[in-house]
């Protein structure tokens, strides 16, 4: 039987996979121009960009778009926290 901890771990793995896919796509776009950007820089930049978009345009944008941006920001944050959680004993 699965526990709550297993459910949370699976949810975080899914969020991390979405963040990884987004990073791979952005990294591919940069590689078309011959630019090699580390994953951490991409994660931090997209996280800052989505936070600024939500902060500046949050009241004027559609709620569905707002939820998608928040979801993408959480997936990027989960990808940043995954190595930290793995060293703390959580195998995400």
C-alpha positions as MATLAB code, in Angstrom:
seq = 'XXXXXXXXXXXXXXXXXXXXXXXXXXXXXXXXXXXXXXXXXXXXXXXXXXXXXXXXXXXXXXXXXXXXXXXXXXXXXXXXXXXXXXXXXXXX';
ca = [
       0.000    0.000    0.000;
       1.262    3.446   -0.899;
       1.755    6.070    1.747;
       1.353    9.822    1.613;
       5.125   10.160    1.320;
       5.113    7.965   -1.812;
       2.340   10.073   -3.358;
       4.212   13.319   -2.656;
       7.433   11.821   -4.057;
       5.674   10.768   -7.279;
       4.054   14.192   -7.617;
       7.427   15.906   -7.205;
       9.002   13.555   -9.756;
       6.316   14.542  -12.255;
       6.885   18.236  -11.638;
      10.615   17.739  -11.982;
      10.146   15.917  -15.299;
       8.115   18.815  -16.689;
      10.832   21.256  -15.611;
      13.511   19.041  -17.172;
      11.610   18.894  -20.458;
      11.269   22.663  -20.526;
      15.003   23.059  -19.823;
      15.899   20.610  -22.574;
      13.780   22.549  -25.052;
      15.346   25.894  -24.073;
      18.823   24.369  -24.153;
      18.104   23.008  -27.648;
      17.015   26.455  -28.842;
      20.241   27.986  -27.533;
      22.319   25.210  -29.117;
      20.887   26.142  -32.521;
      22.816   29.407  -32.149;
      25.925   27.678  -30.793;
      25.408   28.795  -27.199;
      25.898   26.323  -24.345;
      23.994   27.361  -21.205;
      24.083   25.354  -17.937;
      20.811   23.886  -16.663;
      20.960   25.830  -13.410;
      21.149   29.150  -15.239;
      18.174   28.207  -17.408;
      16.139   27.150  -14.365;
      16.893   30.325  -12.426;
      16.245   32.572  -15.436;
      12.908   30.952  -16.288;
      11.890   30.999  -12.638;
      12.669   34.721  -12.367;
      10.922   35.419  -15.673;
       7.727   33.611  -14.677;
       7.676   35.265  -11.255;
       8.063   38.695  -12.857;
       5.327   37.921  -15.402;
       2.929   36.808  -12.685;
       3.800   39.809  -10.525;
       3.456   42.428  -13.273;
       0.681   40.931  -15.392;
      -1.095   38.734  -12.859;
      -4.187   40.898  -12.527;
      -4.654   41.469  -16.240;
      -3.980   37.968  -17.600;
      -6.435   35.135  -17.976;
      -6.646   32.864  -14.920;
      -5.809   29.756  -16.960;
      -2.616   31.357  -18.254;
      -1.826   32.474  -14.719;
      -2.216   28.924  -13.391;
      -0.031   27.561  -16.199;
       2.709   30.083  -15.398;
       2.538   29.250  -11.704;
       2.671   25.537  -12.520;
       5.750   26.066  -14.716;
       7.415   28.124  -11.981;
       6.762   25.367   -9.446;
       8.169   22.758  -11.845;
      11.342   24.812  -12.273;
      11.641   25.281   -8.521;
      11.197   21.550   -7.973;
      13.989   20.883  -10.461;
      16.245   23.257   -8.551;
      15.415   21.657   -5.211;
      15.735   18.036   -6.377;
      19.517   17.742   -5.764;
      19.084   19.324   -2.343;
      16.257   16.947   -1.458;
      18.276   13.956   -2.686;
      21.187   14.837   -0.400;
      18.767   15.298    2.504;
      17.530   11.724    2.127;
      14.446   12.239   -0.055;
      14.998   10.273   -3.256;
      13.048   12.390   -5.739;
];
